[in-house]
């Protein structure tokens, strides 16, 4: 009798364990053995915004999920070199890394594909068990981190060059790139002595990333593509590439921009808008808080609006616009011991309540639900249309950054008069072709 009683009690105990395993908040994780997931961020506003997110998770969910997150932040100086070296070394930590969207191609073989985790309801869901909707993220953000159908990052922040303009001077901003130059003349003193601004506009023409990313908005609007269809053969010397570069030549020749524009990137364009030097400009969405801050921008804080960049008029009268869109985000180290645990936290940060906490602390998570919420403030509603409707990402390939910097070199030569638009695009195209030939791209596809 005693033995039968023991067996009966053991059977009941096993049944209880099984039931608890099914009804627990996280059936895939053991609450009795807590693990620590190491998240590595790059110093700056993103790392600062992430700190309260991590704190909230640890306070509210570490105990129930068995997943604790520890954030480490390393210097921006040489960040991507450090990150590359870490991943190549085969280290198991950090578990979660913070790459740049269009630089992901270089490290993609060291990152874990996320598709199976997204399909797993126990992982792609809130701590309360509510399933996330992958379609809530702007499509361009997912495309920007997808190669051969595999997703390698969940975006935490979106960046896009948009059109800023002075509402006290401009009622209807330029709708096409041709109108962009014509309106700039109206607000340039050399054309209009009564202009309230010295120059109509400005451009990020310094040979860094920014000039190519802004140029892409014109290139794509003219129908340009990085590659000829079905291949890796570069397609920059196409009519679209030449027309987009001709725009920059016209902009430079028209003298509607400051003469030292080849030294301008984000900070200089921001300053030109803040000081009232120009009437409108293409600038990053990140500039909006500063431009609408009375202390930082006393001359214009209440006179700035943001909208879609101009486009190219089509035969039917419609305007084709394209917004260059890229992201920062979270990826999983392929050698991590805690990939499932890492993804559970990542999905909460990018699709769950963690995204709202991140937004409230300065992040820009690219979710339709946050950008179009009733309480959403500018520039989020404007960006929902710009990025959600017109957003386009650089295709993923290993040498994304190398190609971008090749292009910036030739765009700079156009601005300073060393190359014509035709020469710039032909030389650029040839350089990319030779690079790809050397690295075996034409054997891959």
C-alpha positions as CSV (number, residue, x, y, z in Angstrom):
1,X,0.0,0.0,0.0
2,X,2.8,2.4,0.9
3,X,4.6,1.7,-2.4
4,X,1.3,2.3,-4.4
5,X,0.8,5.5,-2.5
6,X,4.3,6.8,-3.4
7,X,3.8,5.9,-7.0
8,X,0.5,7.7,-7.1
9,X,2.0,10.8,-5.5
10,X,4.9,10.7,-8.0
11,X,2.4,10.5,-10.9
12,X,0.4,13.5,-9.6
13,X,3.7,15.4,-9.2
14,X,4.8,14.7,-12.7
15,X,1.4,15.8,-14.0
16,X,1.6,19.0,-12.1
17,X,5.1,19.7,-13.6
18,X,3.8,19.1,-17.1
19,X,0.8,21.3,-16.6
20,X,2.9,24.1,-15.2
21,X,5.2,23.8,-18.1
22,X,2.4,24.4,-20.5
23,X,0.6,27.3,-18.7
24,X,3.7,29.2,-17.5
25,X,4.4,32.6,-19.0
26,X,7.5,31.3,-20.7
27,X,7.2,27.6,-21.4
28,X,10.6,27.6,-23.2
29,X,12.6,29.0,-20.3
30,X,13.4,27.7,-16.9
31,X,12.6,30.2,-14.1
32,X,14.7,28.4,-11.6
33,X,18.0,29.0,-13.5
34,X,18.3,32.6,-14.5
35,X,20.6,33.5,-17.3
36,X,22.2,36.8,-18.1
37,X,22.1,38.1,-21.7
38,X,24.8,40.6,-22.5
39,X,23.7,43.5,-24.7
40,X,26.4,45.6,-26.2
41,X,25.6,49.2,-27.4
42,X,27.5,52.0,-29.0
43,X,27.9,55.1,-26.9
44,X,25.5,57.9,-27.8
45,X,21.8,58.7,-27.6
46,X,20.8,55.1,-28.5
47,X,22.7,53.6,-25.6
48,X,21.3,56.3,-23.2
49,X,17.7,55.5,-24.4
50,X,18.3,51.8,-24.0
51,X,19.3,52.0,-20.3
52,X,15.8,52.6,-18.9
53,X,14.5,49.9,-21.2
54,X,16.9,47.3,-19.8
55,X,16.1,48.5,-16.2
56,X,12.4,48.1,-16.8
57,X,12.8,44.6,-18.2
58,X,15.0,43.5,-15.3
59,X,12.6,44.9,-12.7
60,X,9.4,43.5,-14.2
61,X,10.4,40.4,-16.2
62,X,13.8,39.0,-15.2
63,X,12.3,36.9,-12.3
64,X,9.3,35.6,-14.3
65,X,11.3,34.8,-17.5
66,X,14.6,33.7,-16.1
67,X,16.2,36.2,-18.4
68,X,18.3,39.1,-17.0
69,X,19.9,41.6,-19.4
70,X,23.1,43.4,-18.7
71,X,24.0,46.4,-21.0
72,X,27.6,47.3,-21.7
73,X,28.4,50.4,-23.8
74,X,31.6,50.9,-25.7
75,X,33.0,54.0,-27.4
76,X,31.8,55.2,-30.8
77,X,35.4,55.7,-31.8
78,X,36.2,52.7,-34.0
79,X,33.0,51.0,-33.0
80,X,32.4,49.0,-36.1
81,X,36.0,47.8,-36.3
82,X,35.7,46.6,-32.7
83,X,32.4,44.9,-33.4
84,X,33.8,43.2,-36.5
85,X,36.8,41.9,-34.6
86,X,34.7,40.6,-31.8
87,X,32.4,38.6,-34.1
88,X,35.2,37.3,-36.3
89,X,37.0,36.1,-33.2
90,X,34.2,33.7,-32.4
91,X,33.5,35.0,-29.0
92,X,30.2,33.9,-27.3
93,X,29.6,37.4,-25.9
94,X,28.1,39.8,-26.3
95,X,24.9,37.9,-27.0
96,X,23.2,40.9,-28.6
97,X,25.0,43.4,-30.8
98,X,24.0,46.8,-32.2
99,X,25.0,47.1,-35.9
100,X,24.3,49.8,-38.5
101,X,21.7,48.7,-41.0
102,X,23.6,49.3,-44.2
103,X,26.8,48.0,-42.7
104,X,25.3,44.7,-41.9
105,X,26.5,43.0,-45.1
106,X,30.1,42.9,-43.8
107,X,29.2,41.0,-40.6
108,X,26.2,39.1,-41.8
109,X,27.9,35.6,-41.7
110,X,28.5,36.2,-38.0
111,X,24.9,37.0,-37.1
112,X,22.1,34.6,-36.4
113,X,19.1,34.6,-38.8
114,X,16.0,35.5,-36.9
115,X,13.2,34.0,-39.1
116,X,12.7,30.8,-36.9
117,X,12.5,32.9,-33.8
118,X,9.9,35.3,-35.4
119,X,7.8,32.2,-36.3
120,X,8.0,30.9,-32.8
121,X,5.0,32.2,-30.9
122,X,6.6,31.6,-27.5
123,X,9.5,34.0,-28.5
124,X,7.8,36.6,-30.8
125,X,5.3,37.6,-28.1
126,X,5.0,39.8,-25.1
127,X,5.7,38.5,-21.5
128,X,1.9,38.2,-21.2
129,X,1.8,35.9,-24.2
130,X,0.4,38.4,-26.8
131,X,1.7,37.7,-30.3
132,X,3.6,40.6,-32.0
133,X,2.8,41.7,-35.6
134,X,5.8,41.8,-37.9
135,X,3.8,44.0,-40.3
136,X,3.9,46.8,-37.6
137,X,7.5,47.5,-38.6
138,X,8.0,49.7,-41.7
139,X,8.7,47.3,-44.7
140,X,11.8,49.2,-45.7
141,X,13.3,48.5,-42.3
142,X,12.9,44.7,-42.7
143,X,14.2,44.8,-46.3
144,X,17.3,46.8,-45.2
145,X,18.4,43.8,-43.0
146,X,17.2,40.9,-45.1
147,X,19.4,38.8,-47.4
148,X,18.2,35.8,-49.4
149,X,14.9,35.9,-47.4
150,X,16.7,35.8,-44.0
151,X,16.2,38.6,-41.5
152,X,19.3,39.5,-39.4
153,X,18.3,42.4,-37.3
154,X,15.3,44.0,-35.6
155,X,15.4,47.8,-36.0
156,X,15.4,50.0,-33.0
157,X,16.0,53.3,-34.7
158,X,15.1,54.7,-38.2
159,X,17.0,57.5,-40.0
160,X,15.8,59.3,-43.2
161,X,16.7,62.6,-44.9
162,X,13.5,64.7,-45.0
163,X,12.7,68.2,-46.2
164,X,12.7,70.9,-43.5
165,X,11.3,74.3,-44.4
166,X,10.4,77.7,-42.9
167,X,6.6,78.0,-42.6
168,X,6.8,81.8,-42.3
169,X,8.5,81.9,-45.7
170,X,7.1,78.9,-47.6
171,X,3.5,77.9,-47.8
172,X,4.0,75.0,-50.3
173,X,7.4,73.3,-50.2
174,X,9.0,72.2,-53.5
175,X,7.3,69.1,-54.9
176,X,10.0,68.1,-57.5
177,X,13.8,68.4,-57.6
178,X,13.5,71.0,-60.3
179,X,11.2,73.1,-58.1
180,X,13.8,72.6,-55.3
181,X,16.4,74.7,-57.2
182,X,13.9,77.3,-58.5
183,X,12.5,77.9,-55.0
184,X,16.1,78.2,-53.7
185,X,16.7,81.0,-56.1
186,X,13.8,82.9,-54.7
187,X,15.5,82.8,-51.3
188,X,19.0,83.6,-52.4
189,X,20.2,87.2,-52.2
190,X,22.2,87.0,-55.4
191,X,18.9,86.4,-57.2
192,X,16.6,88.2,-54.9
193,X,18.1,91.1,-52.9
194,X,15.0,91.2,-50.8
195,X,15.4,87.6,-49.7
196,X,15.2,87.2,-45.9
197,X,17.8,84.4,-46.1
198,X,21.3,84.6,-47.6
199,X,20.9,81.3,-49.5
200,X,17.8,79.4,-50.5
201,X,19.1,76.0,-49.4
202,X,22.2,73.9,-48.5
203,X,23.3,70.3,-49.1
204,X,25.3,67.7,-47.3
205,X,28.1,67.6,-49.8
206,X,31.0,66.6,-47.5
207,X,32.5,63.3,-48.9
208,X,31.1,61.1,-46.1
209,X,28.0,58.9,-45.9
210,X,25.4,61.7,-45.9
211,X,26.0,63.0,-49.5
212,X,25.4,59.6,-51.0
213,X,22.4,58.8,-48.9
214,X,20.7,62.1,-49.9
215,X,21.7,61.5,-53.6
216,X,20.0,58.2,-53.5
217,X,16.6,59.9,-53.0
218,X,17.1,61.5,-56.4
219,X,18.7,58.5,-58.0
220,X,15.8,56.2,-57.0
221,X,13.2,58.8,-57.9
222,X,14.6,58.8,-61.5
223,X,14.2,55.0,-61.5
224,X,17.8,54.1,-60.6
225,X,18.9,50.7,-59.2
226,X,22.2,49.5,-57.7
227,X,22.3,46.5,-60.0
228,X,21.0,45.3,-63.3
229,X,18.1,43.0,-62.8
230,X,19.1,39.5,-61.7
231,X,22.7,40.2,-61.3
232,X,25.4,42.1,-59.3
233,X,26.4,44.1,-62.3
234,X,26.5,47.7,-61.1
235,X,24.0,50.1,-62.8
236,X,25.1,53.5,-61.6
237,X,26.1,54.9,-65.0
238,X,22.5,54.6,-66.1
239,X,20.4,57.6,-67.2
240,X,19.0,57.7,-63.6
241,X,22.5,57.9,-62.1
242,X,23.6,60.7,-64.6
243,X,20.3,62.7,-64.0
244,X,20.7,62.5,-60.2
245,X,24.3,63.7,-60.4
246,X,23.3,66.4,-62.9
247,X,21.0,67.8,-60.2
248,X,23.9,68.2,-57.8
249,X,25.9,69.9,-60.6
250,X,23.0,72.3,-61.2
251,X,22.6,72.9,-57.5
252,X,26.3,73.8,-57.2
253,X,26.4,76.0,-60.4
254,X,23.3,77.9,-59.5
255,X,25.0,79.4,-56.4
256,X,21.9,78.9,-54.2
257,X,24.0,77.1,-51.7
258,X,27.0,78.4,-49.6
259,X,30.3,78.1,-51.4
260,X,31.8,76.0,-48.6
261,X,29.1,73.4,-49.0
262,X,31.7,70.6,-49.6
263,X,32.4,70.8,-45.8
264,X,28.8,70.4,-44.8
265,X,27.2,67.3,-43.3
266,X,24.6,67.0,-40.5
267,X,25.9,69.6,-38.0
268,X,26.5,72.3,-40.6
269,X,23.1,71.8,-42.3
270,X,21.5,72.0,-38.8
271,X,23.3,75.2,-38.1
272,X,22.3,76.8,-41.4
273,X,18.6,76.1,-40.6
274,X,19.0,77.2,-36.9
275,X,20.6,80.5,-37.8
276,X,18.2,81.4,-40.5
277,X,20.8,81.2,-43.2
278,X,18.6,79.1,-45.5
279,X,14.9,78.8,-46.1
280,X,14.8,75.0,-46.5
281,X,17.0,72.0,-46.7
282,X,17.3,68.2,-46.8
283,X,18.3,67.1,-43.2
284,X,18.0,64.0,-41.0
285,X,14.9,63.4,-39.0
286,X,17.2,63.4,-35.9
287,X,17.5,67.2,-36.2
288,X,13.8,67.9,-35.5
289,X,14.1,68.1,-31.7
290,X,16.9,70.6,-31.9
291,X,15.2,72.7,-34.6
292,X,12.0,73.0,-32.6
293,X,13.7,73.7,-29.3
294,X,13.4,77.4,-28.2
295,X,16.7,77.3,-26.4
296,X,18.7,75.6,-29.1
297,X,17.0,77.3,-32.1
298,X,15.5,80.6,-30.9
299,X,15.3,82.1,-34.3
300,X,13.3,79.3,-36.0
301,X,11.9,76.9,-33.4
302,X,8.3,77.9,-34.1
303,X,8.7,78.3,-37.8
304,X,10.0,74.8,-38.9
305,X,8.0,72.1,-40.6
306,X,9.0,68.7,-42.0
307,X,7.7,66.9,-45.0
308,X,8.5,64.4,-47.7
309,X,11.5,65.1,-49.9
310,X,10.8,66.2,-53.5
311,X,10.4,63.7,-56.3
312,X,10.3,63.4,-60.1
313,X,7.2,64.2,-62.1
314,X,6.0,61.3,-64.1
315,X,4.2,61.2,-67.5
316,X,0.8,61.0,-65.9
317,X,1.5,64.0,-63.7
318,X,2.1,62.1,-60.5
319,X,5.3,62.6,-58.5
320,X,7.6,59.7,-57.7
321,X,9.2,60.2,-54.3
322,X,11.7,57.9,-52.6
323,X,13.0,58.3,-49.0
324,X,16.4,56.8,-48.3
325,X,15.8,54.8,-45.1
326,X,18.2,52.9,-42.9
327,X,18.3,51.8,-39.4
328,X,20.2,50.9,-36.3
329,X,19.1,47.8,-34.4
330,X,19.8,44.6,-32.5
331,X,21.2,41.4,-33.9
332,X,22.2,38.1,-32.3
333,X,25.8,36.9,-32.2
334,X,25.9,33.6,-34.0
335,X,28.1,32.1,-31.3
336,X,25.8,33.2,-28.4
337,X,24.8,30.5,-25.9
338,X,21.5,32.3,-25.2
339,X,20.0,33.0,-28.6
340,X,16.4,32.2,-27.7
341,X,16.7,34.3,-24.5
342,X,18.3,37.1,-26.4
343,X,15.6,37.1,-29.0
344,X,12.8,37.2,-26.4
345,X,14.2,40.4,-25.0
346,X,14.9,41.8,-28.5
347,X,11.4,41.2,-29.7
348,X,10.0,43.0,-26.6
349,X,12.4,46.0,-27.2
350,X,11.4,46.3,-30.9
351,X,7.8,45.3,-31.0
352,X,6.5,45.4,-27.4
353,X,6.2,47.9,-24.6
354,X,10.0,48.2,-24.6
355,X,9.7,50.1,-27.9
356,X,7.5,52.7,-26.3
357,X,9.9,53.1,-23.4
358,X,12.7,53.5,-25.9
359,X,10.8,56.1,-27.8
360,X,10.0,58.1,-24.7
361,X,13.7,58.2,-23.9
362,X,14.9,59.4,-27.3
363,X,14.9,56.4,-29.5
364,X,13.0,56.2,-32.9
365,X,11.6,52.7,-33.2
366,X,10.1,52.3,-36.7
367,X,6.6,51.0,-35.8
368,X,3.4,52.2,-37.5
369,X,1.5,51.8,-34.2
370,X,3.9,54.3,-32.5
371,X,4.2,56.8,-35.3
372,X,0.4,57.0,-35.9
373,X,-0.8,56.8,-32.3
374,X,-3.2,59.6,-31.2
375,X,-0.6,61.1,-28.9
376,X,2.2,60.9,-31.5
377,X,3.9,64.3,-32.1
378,X,6.0,65.6,-35.0
379,X,8.0,64.4,-36.7
380,X,6.5,60.9,-36.2
381,X,3.2,61.3,-38.2
382,X,5.1,62.9,-41.1
383,X,7.7,60.1,-41.0
384,X,5.0,57.5,-40.9
385,X,4.1,58.6,-44.4
386,X,7.6,59.4,-45.6
387,X,9.2,56.1,-44.4
388,X,6.1,53.9,-44.4
389,X,5.0,54.9,-47.9
390,X,8.1,56.1,-49.7
391,X,10.9,54.4,-47.7
392,X,13.6,52.5,-49.6
393,X,16.6,50.7,-48.3
394,X,20.0,50.1,-49.7
395,X,20.2,46.4,-50.8
396,X,22.2,44.1,-48.5
397,X,25.6,42.9,-49.8
398,X,29.0,42.5,-48.2
399,X,30.6,45.7,-49.5
400,X,27.7,48.2,-48.9
401,X,29.9,50.7,-47.1
402,X,32.8,50.4,-49.5
403,X,30.4,51.2,-52.4
404,X,28.9,54.2,-50.6
405,X,32.3,55.7,-49.9
406,X,33.3,55.2,-53.5
407,X,30.3,57.2,-54.6
408,X,30.9,60.0,-52.1
409,X,34.3,60.5,-53.7
410,X,32.9,61.0,-57.1
411,X,30.0,63.2,-56.0
412,X,32.5,65.4,-54.3
413,X,34.5,65.7,-57.5
414,X,31.3,66.9,-59.3
415,X,30.8,69.6,-56.6
416,X,34.3,70.9,-57.0
417,X,34.3,70.6,-60.8
418,X,36.8,67.8,-61.3
419,X,34.4,65.5,-63.0
420,X,31.2,65.9,-65.1
421,X,28.2,63.9,-64.0
422,X,28.8,61.5,-66.8
423,X,32.4,61.0,-65.9
424,X,31.6,60.6,-62.2
425,X,29.0,57.9,-62.8
426,X,31.1,56.1,-65.4
427,X,34.2,56.1,-63.2
428,X,32.2,55.1,-60.1
429,X,30.5,52.2,-62.0
430,X,33.8,50.9,-63.3
431,X,35.3,50.9,-59.8
432,X,32.4,49.0,-58.4
433,X,32.6,46.5,-61.2
434,X,36.3,45.9,-60.6
435,X,35.7,45.5,-56.9
436,X,32.9,43.0,-57.4
437,X,34.9,41.1,-60.0
438,X,37.9,40.8,-57.6
439,X,35.6,39.6,-54.7
440,X,33.7,37.0,-56.7
441,X,30.3,38.6,-56.8
442,X,29.6,37.5,-60.4
443,X,30.2,33.9,-59.3
444,X,27.6,34.2,-56.5
445,X,24.6,35.3,-58.5
